[in-house]
């Protein structure tokens, strides 16, 4: 989730779409993008259904979020399937939204417990995302610091190696 560029969820810039595609297909970034998008989506679904919206309206509300464009396409496919009359759970599974969302809307397993399951999923995704972001920071910051130190050391060496080599060569010419 980048905070350095403006985003327009309803009409994204081309640069935002390209950035979302790249982040979606990178191995580690994909996990963060998917988990962040799922956490926000599950939250909006829970709040919309808690406000007694229909499932179609809840999914439409989730599509309006500022999430990854590739994930948003999956939500749009899910909405199309639900409006087409498919089972909500099966449509979520077929669209690649994950088995957790499908489980939350499964009438056979969770009859009448969709809101509580969505609440549990929201808590899970938020905690999981927060933990992994903290872990990545604890690993990356020392690594970045070491890389910067190596870069500074290389620059210092390259700046001073030429004059030292020159002085060494000149002193050999003066003192045989």
PyMOL commands that set and color helices and strands:
alter all, ss='L'
color gray80, all
select helices_A, chain A and resi 14-25+27-50+55-63+69-83+88-94+99-104+114-174
alter helices_A, ss='H'
color red, helices_A
deselect
rebuild
show_as cartoon
